[in-house]
Amino acid sequence: MGRKRPTRRATQSIPAPIRLRPSQKFDGDDGQWSTFIVGVGTPPQNFRVLPASQISETYVTSTEGCISSDPSNCYSLRGGEIFNSNPPAGFLSNQSSTWDELGLYGLTEESTLDVTGNGDFGTDVISLNGGNGSSTGDGVSLAAQVVAAVPDKDYFLGSLGLSQRPPSFSTASNAKDNLLDSLYEKKLIPSRSFSYTAGAYYGDNGKNNYGSLVLGGYDSTRLQANKSLSIHFGQSDSRPIIVGVQSIIASDSLNGTASMTSGTNGHLSLIDSSVPHIWLPRAVCDNFASNFGLFYDVNSDLYIINSTMHAKWNSTNPTFTFKIGSTATDNGNGINIILPYKAFDVSVAWPIYASTVYNFPIRRAANDSQYVLGRTFLQQAHITVDYDRQNFTIAAAIFPDTSTSENIITIKAPTTGSSTSKISTGAIAGIVIGAIALLILAIGAFLFFRKRKRSQARKAKVSELDARDSGINPAYAKVPGGGLHEAGGDEVHEVPGSDTEFKQRAGATELDTVPPVFELPGENNLSPYSQHPSPYRTSQGSLGVSSPGTATGSGGPLSPTQPSPMHSASPGSERRRF
């Protein structure tokens, strides 16, 4: 008799990562940033957007995002693409057959940096890589994704949200999955992870200078593996990608090689691709200003540089070496991320200023909650973020030759059945509602049986009630399906192989009050309603600058443009509706 062949277990195929194709354009009002195209609605309306590690939803410009006094190509400048052979006009929700309105809510993810506004929220189909209602080739479409149409110029370009925090609104029934969760649960990516480097407009010819964004993996040709560092997430789920800025050394400054962090002990900083600037302690900003001839504009809260110094630094091309580690102080395990002067060479005009101004993209932080490394830093840095394992890797970025093919590496999810497997937001809401219903039934049953026993006891005239069986099953006190909860209703999931916990939160964390900023003698005070006013909220008048020495500005006074109307929203545990 022949030997019976062993049966093979069916193996489940692992989906490939999704590499988003760059738009091959550099956009922005606060720098030149490599954008990616996202389609919204049915039929899809395309927008050039930026990856946003602190935002959970997709943001696009609304039909109210440009006014009559703006340039005629305003909507195109804000990332809009031609739709139905018509010029860009913002997101036309009435032209999408799949739009489902949620309402007007506040934007609070970047309120720590005083960046707020309103968005018209709804759910709609999101298309990546040209997907349009089907997932064929590398094109992907996802239904019922949270989208906000945003008019505020603080959000000049749209955003593709990559945060793991689920979008949350006023009720549990309105809780939605974020993009990475949706892609993973539909088996379109292998894990809840992404990798990103911002690209660099100043790169050499013949190099791939566009940004790189991979969902569920990373492109090994875009990072230096021997210059990388893996770090566990920070303790706060609202600020997970935290690194230590241990030192910043500049070459060829007015004082030669100089430490920008002299007099400080290093600091912890959030890596946030949602914002352009590098936010630093005041003492560090002062060192930059004195060593590179920067002027501080008290109206816009930006550092500017005159044409003479701008030409000098473009000629000598100083470099800035950021030593990055897992701690604020140097523990010997840090890596160096080197930025050329070109990474800081930014020209800004409308809608921030009436004419072009050279901006040096560092910002003064009022406190440690504002320490941020934004896209300026990510021009020369590459991050790989793994939400399943609660860690990330930072590495020096590479700009390969255009003839070099990408090499996409898959990041697999942890072993199936481990405690990191995540229940969808809707399922969690259903479990919570079911648990509450069961709890109510259990309490009702308890009261009913207790009343019945007492009635029987009175009829039997038994005085020693303790001797009787109460008839209450202790199991009624346990709620099936209920997870472990902390104060405020956050559900806690253990992560294998990690000392940290992932707290699934519903909305933005309430922020501490920002302490006042005290200007150096001779500088104007900031506006009383904001310690760090947005550049778009500046008032009409001359450019208010503080000089680092005897240097003078380039030309006459410059007037910031008139801001468009803004609607701010207070931060809270969930989005505030208007």
N, C-alpha and C positions, 0 to 999 in steps of 0.2 A: 504494500500500500504506500503510495507516495506521501511525502511529508507535506503537511499543510502549510501553506504560505502565511506568514504573519500579516495581519491586517495593518495597513498604514493609517495613521491618524490624519484626518483632514487638516491641513495647515491653512491658516488664514493668511491671505496675502497682506503685506504691509504696504500701505499707500506711499507713493513717492512724495517728497517735499514739493512745495510750490515755490518756484522762483519767479518773483514778479518782474516783469520786463520794465526797465526804466522808460520814461517818456522821451528820453534823449533831449530834454530841455532843462535849463536851469532857471528857476523862478524864485520870486520873493521880493518883498519890500525891505527886508532887513538882512539881505545877503543873497547869494546866488546858490540855490539849493537844487539838487537833482531830485526831480519829482517822479511819481508813478501814477498811472492812469487807473481810475476806479470808475466803473459804470454804476449808476443808481437808477432804479426804476425799470418799467417795461413800457415801451422800448427803452434801452439804457441811454441815459444822459451822462456823458463822460466828463470827468474832472481830473485835473492834475493835482495830486495831493502829496502830503508828506507823512511818513510813518510816525506815529505818536505813541511813545511807550507809557505815557501817563494818562491816556484817554482810552475809554472803552468802546466808544461808538465811532461811526463815520460822520465827519463834518464836511459839508460842502457849502459854497456860497449861495445865499438866498437871492431871490429876485429883488430884495431891498438892499443888496450889498453895495450898490453904486447909485450915486445921485447925479443930478444934471450938471453940477459943477466939476465932476470927476472927469478924467480923460475918457475919450470916446471908446477906448479899448479896455476900459476898467475891468469888465467881466473876464476878458481874456487874461489880463494881468493877474487876476485872482484865480486863475486855473481853469476857467471855463473852456469847453471845446464846442465846436460847431454842432448843432443839433437840428435835425430835419432840414439841413441846408441853410439854417438861419444862424446869425452870429450868436455867441454866448450871451445868455441873459439870466444866469443863475439857475437854481434848480426849480423846474416847473412841475410842482407836485400834481397839478391838475392835468398834466400830460402823461402821467404814469397810471396805468390801469391797476397796479398792485400797491399803490400808496395807501397806508392806513394811519390816519392821524392820531397822535397821542396828546399833543398840546404844546403850549409854550412853556419851556422850563429854563432855569438858570444853568449857566456853564460855570462850574466851580472847581474843576480839576486843577487849574493853575492859579487859584485865588491866593495861594501863599505868595505868589509873585505879583499880585494885584492885576492879574489878567482874568477878567470876568466878562460876561455878556449873557445874551439870551439866544435860544435856538428854538425853531419850530420843529418839534420832534415827531417822528412817526416811524413806521416800519415799512421796509420795501426790499426789493431784490437788489443785492450787491453783486456786481460782476467784476472778476479779476482776469487779467490777460485776455480780454475780449470775450469772456463767457457771456452768453445771452440766452438765459432760460434753460441751458443744458450744460453739462460738464463734459466737454469733449476736448481731447488734446490737452493742452495746458490751460485752457480756458475753464473757469469755474464760476458758477452762479449759486448764490445762497438766498433763499427766500426769508422773509420776516426778520431782516436785520435792522437794528436801530440806526436811524439816520437823523441828523439834525441839519436843517437849513439855517445858516448863520449869517446875519448881516454885518456884524461888528468887524471892523478892520483890525482889531486886535488879533483876530483869527483870519489873517489876510488870505492865506491859502487853506484849502481843506485839509483834513487829517484822516488817516486810516488808523483807527484805534487798535492798539496791540496790548493794552492793559488786561490783566486777568480779572480785575474787578467787574462783576456783572453790572450792566446798566440797571439802575433802580429808579423807580418812580414812586408815586404816592401810595400804591397798594401792592400787596403781594402778587395779585393777579397780573400786574403790569411788569413784573420782573422778567428780564430777558437774558438770553445767553449772549456772551461777547463773541467776537469774530473767531478767535482761536478755539473756543469751546465748540462752536457750531461746526467749524471745519473738521475738528477731531471726531466729534460725535457722529458726523456723517461719513466718517472714514475717508476724508479727502486729504488729510495730512497724518503723518505717523505719530505725532506727539503735540502737546501744547507747548510749543517752543518757537522761537524766531531768531534770526540773526540779521544784523544791520550795520552798515557803514554808510556815511552820508555822501561819499564821493567828494570830488574837489574840482571846481570850475577852473582852477589855476594849474591843473595837471599838465604834464608834457604831452605834446602831440604824439600820436601813435600809442597812447596808453588808454586803458579803460578807466576813465575818470568819473563815470556815472556811479550813482549809489548802488548798493547791493542789498536786497531784501529777500530773504528766504524764510518761508513758513514751514516749520517742521524739520529744519536742517540748517546747513551753512555751506558756503562756497569756500573750499579750502584755498583757492587761488587768491582770496581777498584778505588773508590774514597771515601774520608771521607766527607760526605755531611755537617757535622757540622764544618768542617774546609775548607770552600770554600768562594770565593769572586767573584761576577759578576761585570764586568767592561765594559763600552762602548768602542768601537773601538777608536784608536788614530786618530788624525786629518789627518794624512797622509795615503792615501790608499795603499802606498807601505810599510808601517810599522803599520799594524792595531792592532797587539796583543802587546800592550804596558802596562807594569806594573811599579810600583815604587818599587825599591829595597831600603827599608827604613833603613835597618841595616843588618849586618852579624856578628853574635857572634860565636866564636869558643871556644870549651871546650878543656881542657887538652893540650894546646899548650905549647911551651917552656916557656911561661910567664903565664901559667894557663889559666883561662877564660879571653879571650881578644876580643876586638872589632876590626874586620877587616875594619870597616868603620870609625874608629876613625879619627877625623880631617876632615871628609867630611859631607855633608848635605844630603846624599842619592842621588839617581839618577834614571832617567827613563830608562827602558831597554826593548828591543824587545825580546819576546819569539820566538825562531826560531829553529824548529826541524831539519832544513836543515843542521845545523853545530853542531859539537860536543862540543865545548868549551864554557866557561863562560868568556865573554869579560868585563873587569872592568876598572875603572879609575886607572891611574898609582899609585896613593897613596894607593889604596886598595890592589893592587898587591904587593907593597912594604911591607905592613903590613902582608900579607900572607907569603912572603918570610922570613921576620925576625922572625916570630912566628913559622914557620915550617921548617926552614933550607932549603929553596928552592934556586936553582941556575938558573940564567937566561942565556939561550943560545942565543947569539946575532946572530948566523948564522941561526937558525931555528925559532927564536922568540918564543920558548917554554920554560916553566919552568920545570926543572928536579930536581930529588932528589936522593941522594946517597943511597947505600944499607943499611948503618947504620941507617939513619933516616927513611928509608922505613920500616925496621924491627921494629923500635920503634913505629911508628904510627899504624902499623898493630897489634901490641901488645896492645897498649893503646886505640885504636879506638876512637879518638876524633870525635866530631860532629860539624856540621856547621849549624846554624839556620839562615835561610834567612827570614826576615820579609818583606812580600810582601803586597803592598796596591795599591790603585788607584792613589796615589800621591807620589812624591819623599820623602816628609816629612811625619812623623808619624802623621796621623789624627785620630788614635785610632780605625780604622776599619780594620787593616791589619790582615793577617793570617801568621802563621809560617810554613815554609817548612823546615824540618830537614833532612840534608844529612849526612850519616855516612862517615868516612874516606874512606871506600871501594868504595864509589861513585867517589872518586878522585884518586883511585889507578889504574893507567893506565900504561901498558907497551907498548912501541912502538919500532919497529925495521924497517925492510924493508917495504915500500920504503923510509922511513924518515931517518933512521940511519942504519949503516952497522951491528951494533949489538944491542942487547936489552938495552933500557934505560927506567928508571922509570920516567914517565911524570906526572906532576900535572897539570890538564887541565884547567888552567886559562890563559888568554891572556891580554896583555896590549892594551888598547884602545887609539887611538890617539886623539879622540874627542867623543862627545856624540852620534854621528851617528853610532859609533861602539859598543855601549853598548848592549850586547846580552846575553841572557840566552839560551844556547843550550841544546843538549840532555843530557849532564852531569846533569843539573838541572832537566830535565824531567824524570830522573830515579825515583825521589821521588815526582814529581808533575804531576798532571793530568789536561789537558785543554780540554774544550768543546767549540768549536768555532761555532757561529751561524751567518752566513753571511746574512741571511734574516733579522734578527733583529739588526744586527750590534753590537753584543756584544759577550763576551766570559766569561767563568767561569774557574777560577783556583782553584784547591783543592789539598790537600795532597793525594798522591797515596796510594793504598792498594795492598798488595800481598796476595790474599786469598789462602786458602788451595786448593790443586789440586782437591779435592773432591767437591768443591763448584761450582755449575753451574752458568754460567753467567746470568745476569738479564738485558737484553737489553731494554732500555727505548727509545721510539720513540720521536724525536723532530719534531713536526708538523710544516709545513709552515704556515705563517700568513694567515688570512682569504682570500679566493679566491676573487679577485676583488680589493684588496688593492693595493696601489701604489707601493708595494714592488715586485709585480710580474715582472719578468725580461724578457725582450725580448732577444732572442738568438743573438749571435754576428753576424751571417749571416743575420738575419732579420734586425738588426740595420744598417748593411752596405747597405742592399737593400733600407731601408727607406731613408738613407742619399743620396744615388744615385738618388732615385725617387724625393726627395725634391729638389735636385740641378736641375734636369731636369724640374720640374715644375716652379722653379724660373726663369730658362732661358726662358721658354715659356711665363711666365708672363711679363718679361722684353720686350720680342719681341712684345707681344700684346700691351703693353703700348706704345712702340715707334711707332708701326704701326698706332694705333688710334690717337696718338698725331700728327703724320705727316699728317694723313687724315684730321683731324680737322683744322690744320693750312692751308691746301690746300683749304678747303671749306671756311675758313675765308677770305683768300686772294681773292677768287673769289667773295665773297659777299661784299668785301671791308668794312668789319665791323671793326671799330677801337676799340670798347670796348669789348675786348675778355673776360674780367672778368665776363661780364654779361651772357655769354653763359655757358651751361652745357658742361663740358669737356668730358663727356661720359666715364670717366675712373672709373671703379668699384674698390673701395678701397680694396675689397677682394683679388684682384690680388697680392697685396703686401704680403699676408700671404701665407706661405708655408705649405700645409697640410702634416701631418706626421712628421714635424720637432720637435724634443724634445728640452728641455732647454739645452743650451750648454755654457760652460765656455771657456776661452781662451785656444786654443790648441785643440778644438774639443771634449773635454770630456763631455759626456752626464751625466746629474745629475738626479738621481731618489730619490724622497723623501722616507723616511722610517717611517712608522707610529710608534708611540710610542718611537721615538728616536729623540734626538736633533741634531744628526749628519746626514750628507749626504753621500751617497755612490757615489763616482765618478768612473765610469767605465773607466779605463785607457787602453791605447793601448801600452803595453810594459813597460819597466823599466823607472823610473824617473831618470833624469840626476843628477849625484852626484856632491856634492861639492868637491873641491880639499882638500885632506887630508893634514893638516899641518905637518911640520916635527916633529919627536920625538927626544928629546935631552936625551942622555944617562947620567947616573950618572958617576962621575969621575972614570976612570979606565976601562970603558967599551968600546968596539969597536963600531964604527959607523955602522949603518945599510947600506945595499947596496943602492947606490944613486937612483936606479930605483924604489925602493919600500920602503915605511915606515914600512910596515908589510909584509916582504917576506913570501911566502908560504913555509912550511917545505919542499916541493918537489923541491923548486928552490934553495936550499942551494948549496954552492960550496964545492969542495973538500977541506979538511983541518981538523984541530983539532977542537974539540968542544969548542966554545968560551963561557965561563961562567963568570958571575959576582957573587962573593961570598957574602952571607949575613953577614959573620963575619969571623971567623978563620977556619970554617969548610972546609974540602977538599972534592974533588969529589971521586967517587968510581972507582979506577983503572986508567988505562992510558987514553990517548986521544982517542976520538971516532970520526970517520969520517962519515959525512953524505954521503949517496949514491949519485951517479951521477944522476941528474934529467933527465927525459925524455923530449924531445922537447915540448915546450909550445907555444901556439898561443893565445895571449891576445886580447881582444876586448874592445873598448871604450864603456862606457855606453851611452845610448841614449833613445829616445822616443820609439824606436822599435828595433827589432833585426837587427844587422848589418850583411849584407851578405858578404861572401868572395869568 
